[in-house]
Amino acid sequence: MDQWLSEPNVMYTLLIVLAVEFVLGLLVVVGYLNLRRKRKTNTSDLFARVNPDEAPRLQELMDQARHDNLADPVNVVLGEGAYELDDVLNIETPIKLFGKGVLETKIASKGQQPALRIKDAKQCSVSNIRIEGAIQCFNSELLLENCHVVAKEDGICIEADQGAVVTFSGVMRGDGGIAIRAKGESKVILKPPYAVSGEDYIVKDPRSQVHVLQNESDMNTKDSSQ
């Protein structure tokens, strides 16, 4: 047996076989690690949970989702408490933000800057959250469902521009400022149940629209006619 293994050709062939098996095994390991890395990079398989003490992480998630260029929205679940932001939260990719309720979950800008700015993004939604500060929407589609939006010092609650489409249900209060400003061929839809402070203004340019729906069937009719 030793004599057979000492044959030069046999030893050479054996070494090649072992080397090939090693390389194949290494490729399998590398492929598995890359798959796990991609799943982690893709914003935790389209789902993330953020606590109030992790408020700065919200912008990191938005940036990561934009970098990943995901086709489906990333679902971000917020807990009970206040998410206070030093800067505006910029959203440029499909995102769905879920809160526990307008009395439990709040996003608030610390200064006079807007709270949320959505730009060039479709399939975005914010649900069951109180938002203190303006919501700006540019060339995007945004659904605000069961939200309470409060403007900062006679500011704007919702601003739609550059062909944006914003659908809102909940409570909007500008404290004597502007509840809705629509311009640049944009559209804002008030969907029941909703309430807008009587002291606030709704402003739109001739190319934009503000629709006030009376019931859910109005929404379905408008969708089917587009």
C-alpha positions as YAML, in Angstrom:
chain: A
units: angstrom
residues:
- id: 1
  name: MET
  ca: [0.00, 0.00, 0.00]
- id: 2
  name: ASP
  ca: [2.81, 2.43, 0.90]
- id: 3
  name: GLN
  ca: [4.49, 1.62, -2.36]
- id: 4
  name: TRP
  ca: [1.28, 2.36, -4.26]
- id: 5
  name: LEU
  ca: [0.81, 5.72, -2.51]
- id: 6
  name: SER
  ca: [4.37, 6.68, -3.21]
- id: 7
  name: GLU
  ca: [3.80, 6.45, -6.92]
- id: 8
  name: PRO
  ca: [4.35, 10.08, -8.18]
- id: 9
  name: ASN
  ca: [1.35, 10.10, -10.52]
- id: 10
  name: VAL
  ca: [-1.02, 8.70, -7.94]
- id: 11
  name: MET
  ca: [0.11, 11.18, -5.30]
- id: 12
  name: TYR
  ca: [-0.25, 14.05, -7.75]
- id: 13
  name: THR
  ca: [-3.79, 12.97, -8.65]
- id: 14
  name: LEU
  ca: [-4.71, 12.61, -4.99]
- id: 15
  name: LEU
  ca: [-3.47, 16.10, -4.21]
- id: 16
  name: ILE
  ca: [-5.53, 17.54, -7.08]
- id: 17
  name: VAL
  ca: [-8.68, 15.77, -5.83]
- id: 18
  name: LEU
  ca: [-8.14, 17.09, -2.30]
- id: 19
  name: ALA
  ca: [-7.51, 20.61, -3.62]
- id: 20
  name: VAL
  ca: [-10.71, 20.53, -5.72]
- id: 21
  name: GLU
  ca: [-12.75, 19.30, -2.76]
- id: 22
  name: PHE
  ca: [-11.28, 22.06, -0.57]
- id: 23
  name: VAL
  ca: [-12.11, 24.75, -3.14]
- id: 24
  name: LEU
  ca: [-15.66, 23.46, -3.59]
- id: 25
  name: GLY
  ca: [-16.19, 23.42, 0.15]
- id: 26
  name: LEU
  ca: [-14.83, 26.94, 0.44]
- id: 27
  name: LEU
  ca: [-17.16, 28.17, -2.31]
- id: 28
  name: VAL
  ca: [-20.15, 26.65, -0.49]
- id: 29
  name: VAL
  ca: [-19.20, 28.40, 2.74]
- id: 30
  name: VAL
  ca: [-18.62, 31.75, 1.00]
- id: 31
  name: GLY
  ca: [-21.93, 31.48, -0.83]
- id: 32
  name: TYR
  ca: [-23.78, 30.77, 2.40]
- id: 33
  name: LEU
  ca: [-22.15, 33.71, 4.17]
- id: 34
  name: ASN
  ca: [-22.97, 36.04, 1.26]
- id: 35
  name: LEU
  ca: [-26.60, 34.92, 1.34]
- id: 36
  name: ARG
  ca: [-26.84, 35.67, 5.05]
- id: 37
  name: ARG
  ca: [-25.17, 39.03, 4.54]
- id: 38
  name: LYS
  ca: [-27.60, 39.98, 1.77]
- id: 39
  name: ARG
  ca: [-30.56, 39.03, 3.91]
- id: 40
  name: LYS
  ca: [-29.24, 41.14, 6.75]
- id: 41
  name: THR
  ca: [-28.42, 44.07, 4.45]
- id: 42
  name: ASN
  ca: [-31.87, 44.03, 2.87]
- id: 43
  name: THR
  ca: [-33.28, 45.66, 5.98]
- id: 44
  name: SER
  ca: [-33.92, 42.41, 7.86]
- id: 45
  name: ASP
  ca: [-36.14, 40.81, 5.23]
- id: 46
  name: LEU
  ca: [-38.32, 43.94, 4.84]
- id: 47
  name: PHE
  ca: [-39.12, 44.22, 8.56]
- id: 48
  name: ALA
  ca: [-37.63, 46.25, 11.39]
- id: 49
  name: ARG
  ca: [-38.65, 47.22, 14.91]
- id: 50
  name: VAL
  ca: [-37.37, 50.49, 16.43]
- id: 51
  name: ASN
  ca: [-37.75, 51.63, 20.03]
- id: 52
  name: PRO
  ca: [-38.03, 55.32, 21.06]
- id: 53
  name: ASP
  ca: [-34.51, 55.36, 22.48]
- id: 54
  name: GLU
  ca: [-33.27, 54.31, 19.04]
- id: 55
  name: ALA
  ca: [-34.80, 57.28, 17.19]
- id: 56
  name: PRO
  ca: [-31.57, 58.13, 15.26]
- id: 57
  name: ARG
  ca: [-31.69, 54.59, 13.84]
- id: 58
  name: LEU
  ca: [-34.80, 55.54, 11.83]
- id: 59
  name: GLN
  ca: [-32.77, 57.58, 9.34]
- id: 60
  name: GLU
  ca: [-30.20, 54.78, 9.13]
- id: 61
  name: LEU
  ca: [-32.98, 52.37, 8.15]
- id: 62
  name: MET
  ca: [-34.30, 54.78, 5.52]
- id: 63
  name: ASP
  ca: [-30.81, 55.21, 4.05]
- id: 64
  name: GLN
  ca: [-30.15, 51.46, 4.06]
- id: 65
  name: ALA
  ca: [-33.46, 50.72, 2.35]
- id: 66
  name: ARG
  ca: [-32.67, 53.30, -0.34]
- id: 67
  name: HIS
  ca: [-29.20, 51.80, -0.81]
- id: 68
  name: ASP
  ca: [-30.67, 48.29, -1.15]
- id: 69
  name: ASN
  ca: [-33.10, 49.61, -3.79]
- id: 70
  name: LEU
  ca: [-35.81, 47.21, -2.68]
- id: 71
  name: ALA
  ca: [-38.91, 46.71, -4.81]
- id: 72
  name: ASP
  ca: [-41.23, 46.05, -1.85]
- id: 73
  name: PRO
  ca: [-41.80, 48.45, 1.06]
- id: 74
  name: VAL
  ca: [-39.85, 48.03, 4.27]
- id: 75
  name: ASN
  ca: [-42.16, 47.64, 7.28]
- id: 76
  name: VAL
  ca: [-40.96, 49.60, 10.31]
- id: 77
  name: VAL
  ca: [-42.82, 49.05, 13.58]
- id: 78
  name: LEU
  ca: [-42.57, 51.76, 16.24]
- id: 79
  name: GLY
  ca: [-43.28, 51.18, 19.91]
- id: 80
  name: GLU
  ca: [-44.88, 53.32, 22.59]
- id: 81
  name: GLY
  ca: [-43.18, 56.63, 23.28]
- id: 82
  name: ALA
  ca: [-41.81, 59.72, 21.58]
- id: 83
  name: TYR
  ca: [-39.35, 59.56, 18.68]
- id: 84
  name: GLU
  ca: [-37.73, 63.00, 18.84]
- id: 85
  name: LEU
  ca: [-35.68, 63.92, 15.77]
- id: 86
  name: ASP
  ca: [-32.96, 66.54, 15.52]
- id: 87
  name: ASP
  ca: [-33.27, 66.55, 11.70]
- id: 88
  name: VAL
  ca: [-36.02, 65.88, 9.22]
- id: 89
  name: LEU
  ca: [-36.59, 62.17, 8.53]
- id: 90
  name: ASN
  ca: [-35.86, 61.76, 4.80]
- id: 91
  name: ILE
  ca: [-37.61, 58.91, 3.01]
- id: 92
  name: GLU
  ca: [-36.67, 58.11, -0.61]
- id: 93
  name: THR
  ca: [-37.81, 54.51, -0.94]
- id: 94
  name: PRO
  ca: [-41.03, 52.54, -0.25]
- id: 95
  name: ILE
  ca: [-41.55, 52.56, 3.54]
- id: 96
  name: LYS
  ca: [-44.45, 51.63, 5.82]
- id: 97
  name: LEU
  ca: [-44.34, 53.08, 9.35]
- id: 98
  name: PHE
  ca: [-46.65, 51.50, 11.94]
- id: 99
  name: GLY
  ca: [-47.32, 52.95, 15.38]
- id: 100
  name: LYS
  ca: [-49.27, 51.68, 18.39]
- id: 101
  name: GLY
  ca: [-51.78, 54.53, 18.16]
- id: 102
  name: VAL
  ca: [-51.85, 58.33, 18.13]
- id: 103
  name: LEU
  ca: [-51.91, 58.40, 21.94]
- id: 104
  name: GLU
  ca: [-49.03, 55.94, 22.26]
- id: 105
  name: THR
  ca: [-46.58, 56.65, 19.40]
- id: 106
  name: LYS
  ca: [-45.25, 60.09, 18.44]
- id: 107
  name: ILE
  ca: [-42.70, 61.37, 15.91]
- id: 108
  name: ALA
  ca: [-41.67, 64.94, 16.69]
- id: 109
  name: SER
  ca: [-39.16, 67.33, 15.16]
- id: 110
  name: LYS
  ca: [-37.26, 69.15, 17.88]
- id: 111
  name: GLY
  ca: [-36.87, 72.35, 15.85]
- id: 112
  name: GLN
  ca: [-38.89, 74.11, 13.17]
- id: 113
  name: GLN
  ca: [-37.82, 71.71, 10.42]
- id: 114
  name: PRO
  ca: [-40.37, 69.27, 8.95]
- id: 115
  name: ALA
  ca: [-40.85, 65.97, 10.69]
- id: 116
  name: LEU
  ca: [-41.05, 63.84, 7.51]
- id: 117
  name: ARG
  ca: [-39.92, 64.44, 3.95]
- id: 118
  name: ILE
  ca: [-40.89, 61.84, 1.33]
- id: 119
  name: LYS
  ca: [-39.28, 62.26, -2.08]
- id: 120
  name: ASP
  ca: [-39.47, 60.16, -5.26]
- id: 121
  name: ALA
  ca: [-41.00, 57.18, -3.43]
- id: 122
  name: LYS
  ca: [-44.13, 55.14, -4.05]
- id: 123
  name: GLN
  ca: [-46.08, 52.80, -1.74]
- id: 124
  name: CYS
  ca: [-45.30, 54.82, 1.39]
- id: 125
  name: SER
  ca: [-47.61, 54.82, 4.38]
- id: 126
  name: VAL
  ca: [-47.73, 56.02, 7.97]
- id: 127
  name: SER
  ca: [-50.32, 54.52, 10.32]
- id: 128
  name: ASN
  ca: [-51.45, 55.11, 13.91]
- id: 129
  name: ILE
  ca: [-48.85, 57.79, 14.72]
- id: 130
  name: ARG
  ca: [-48.99, 61.34, 16.05]
- id: 131
  name: ILE
  ca: [-46.65, 63.58, 14.03]
- id: 132
  name: GLU
  ca: [-45.52, 66.95, 15.33]
- id: 133
  name: GLY
  ca: [-44.06, 68.95, 12.47]
- id: 134
  name: ALA
  ca: [-44.78, 69.26, 8.77]
- id: 135
  name: ILE
  ca: [-45.02, 66.35, 6.36]
- id: 136
  name: GLN
  ca: [-43.56, 67.16, 2.94]
- id: 137
  name: CYS
  ca: [-44.25, 64.92, -0.03]
- id: 138
  name: PHE
  ca: [-42.52, 65.42, -3.40]
- id: 139
  name: ASN
  ca: [-43.26, 63.27, -6.45]
- id: 140
  name: SER
  ca: [-44.39, 60.47, -4.14]
- id: 141
  name: GLU
  ca: [-47.39, 58.45, -3.03]
- id: 142
  name: LEU
  ca: [-48.20, 58.61, 0.67]
- id: 143
  name: LEU
  ca: [-51.02, 57.15, 2.73]
- id: 144
  name: LEU
  ca: [-51.52, 58.70, 6.18]
- id: 145
  name: GLU
  ca: [-53.95, 56.48, 8.02]
- id: 146
  name: ASN
  ca: [-55.37, 57.21, 11.47]
- id: 147
  name: CYS
  ca: [-52.71, 59.85, 12.11]
- id: 148
  name: HIS
  ca: [-52.76, 63.05, 14.17]
- id: 149
  name: VAL
  ca: [-50.66, 65.75, 12.47]
- id: 150
  name: VAL
  ca: [-49.83, 68.91, 14.42]
- id: 151
  name: ALA
  ca: [-48.01, 71.81, 12.74]
- id: 152
  name: LYS
  ca: [-45.20, 73.78, 14.37]
- id: 153
  name: GLU
  ca: [-46.15, 77.37, 15.29]
- id: 154
  name: ASP
  ca: [-48.60, 78.32, 12.53]
- id: 155
  name: GLY
  ca: [-46.77, 76.11, 10.07]
- id: 156
  name: ILE
  ca: [-47.98, 73.54, 7.55]
- id: 157
  name: CYS
  ca: [-49.38, 70.11, 8.33]
- id: 158
  name: ILE
  ca: [-49.17, 68.52, 4.88]
- id: 159
  name: GLU
  ca: [-47.35, 69.90, 1.83]
- id: 160
  name: ALA
  ca: [-47.70, 68.07, -1.51]
- id: 161
  name: ASP
  ca: [-45.59, 69.11, -4.49]
- id: 162
  name: GLN
  ca: [-44.21, 67.85, -7.82]
- id: 163
  name: GLY
  ca: [-47.12, 65.55, -8.63]
- id: 164
  name: ALA
  ca: [-47.41, 63.98, -5.19]
- id: 165
  name: VAL
  ca: [-50.52, 62.07, -4.13]
- id: 166
  name: VAL
  ca: [-51.33, 62.11, -0.41]
- id: 167
  name: THR
  ca: [-54.32, 60.34, 1.15]
- id: 168
  name: PHE
  ca: [-55.12, 61.30, 4.73]
- id: 169
  name: SER
  ca: [-57.40, 60.05, 7.47]
- id: 170
  name: GLY
  ca: [-57.23, 61.18, 11.08]
- id: 171
  name: VAL
  ca: [-56.88, 64.62, 12.69]
- id: 172
  name: MET
  ca: [-54.98, 67.61, 11.30]
- id: 173
  name: ARG
  ca: [-54.30, 70.75, 13.31]
- id: 174
  name: GLY
  ca: [-52.27, 73.73, 12.15]
- id: 175
  name: ASP
  ca: [-53.28, 76.04, 15.00]
- id: 176
  name: GLY
  ca: [-54.28, 78.83, 12.65]
- id: 177
  name: GLY
  ca: [-51.70, 77.99, 10.00]
- id: 178
  name: ILE
  ca: [-52.03, 75.92, 6.83]
- id: 179
  name: ALA
  ca: [-53.49, 72.45, 7.11]
- id: 180
  name: ILE
  ca: [-52.82, 71.48, 3.47]
- id: 181
  name: ARG
  ca: [-50.78, 73.07, 0.73]
- id: 182
  name: ALA
  ca: [-50.93, 71.39, -2.68]
- id: 183
  name: LYS
  ca: [-48.96, 72.63, -5.67]
- id: 184
  name: GLY
  ca: [-47.16, 71.39, -8.76]
- id: 185
  name: GLU
  ca: [-49.97, 69.16, -10.08]
- id: 186
  name: SER
  ca: [-50.32, 67.35, -6.78]
- id: 187
  name: LYS
  ca: [-53.37, 65.82, -5.14]
- id: 188
  name: VAL
  ca: [-54.44, 65.52, -1.50]
- id: 189
  name: ILE
  ca: [-57.36, 63.26, -0.61]
- id: 190
  name: LEU
  ca: [-59.18, 63.53, 2.73]
- id: 191
  name: LYS
  ca: [-60.60, 60.12, 3.48]
- id: 192
  name: PRO
  ca: [-63.09, 59.43, 6.29]
- id: 193
  name: PRO
  ca: [-62.77, 59.54, 9.18]
- id: 194
  name: TYR
  ca: [-60.92, 62.85, 9.22]
- id: 195
  name: ALA
  ca: [-61.02, 66.21, 10.99]
- id: 196
  name: VAL
  ca: [-59.32, 69.48, 10.11]
- id: 197
  name: SER
  ca: [-59.19, 72.43, 12.51]
- id: 198
  name: GLY
  ca: [-61.65, 75.14, 11.48]
- id: 199
  name: GLU
  ca: [-58.99, 77.83, 11.93]
- id: 200
  name: ASP
  ca: [-56.64, 76.29, 9.38]
- id: 201
  name: TYR
  ca: [-56.34, 77.04, 5.68]
- id: 202
  name: ILE
  ca: [-56.28, 74.75, 2.66]
- id: 203
  name: VAL
  ca: [-54.16, 76.25, -0.12]
- id: 204
  name: LYS
  ca: [-53.71, 74.87, -3.65]
- id: 205
  name: ASP
  ca: [-52.56, 76.17, -7.00]
- id: 206
  name: PRO
  ca: [-54.75, 75.88, -10.15]
- id: 207
  name: ARG
  ca: [-52.97, 72.70, -11.27]
- id: 208
  name: SER
  ca: [-53.46, 70.80, -8.01]
- id: 209
  name: GLN
  ca: [-56.45, 69.17, -6.33]
- id: 210
  name: VAL
  ca: [-57.82, 68.63, -2.84]
- id: 211
  name: HIS
  ca: [-60.57, 66.01, -2.70]
- id: 212
  name: VAL
  ca: [-62.86, 65.70, 0.30]
- id: 213
  name: LEU
  ca: [-64.48, 62.27, 0.32]
- id: 214
  name: GLN
  ca: [-67.74, 61.62, 2.12]
- id: 215
  name: ASN
  ca: [-67.42, 57.85, 2.50]
- id: 216
  name: GLU
  ca: [-65.33, 54.85, 1.49]
- id: 217
  name: SER
  ca: [-67.34, 54.30, -1.72]
- id: 218
  name: ASP
  ca: [-66.19, 57.71, -2.99]
- id: 219
  name: MET
  ca: [-62.60, 56.53, -2.68]
- id: 220
  name: ASN
  ca: [-63.35, 53.33, -4.64]
- id: 221
  name: THR
  ca: [-65.11, 55.29, -7.37]
- id: 222
  name: LYS
  ca: [-62.23, 57.68, -7.82]
- id: 223
  name: ASP
  ca: [-59.70, 54.85, -7.90]
- id: 224
  name: SER
  ca: [-61.63, 52.96, -10.58]
- id: 225
  name: SER
  ca: [-62.03, 56.06, -12.73]
- id: 226
  name: GLN
  ca: [-58.32, 56.88, -12.85]
...
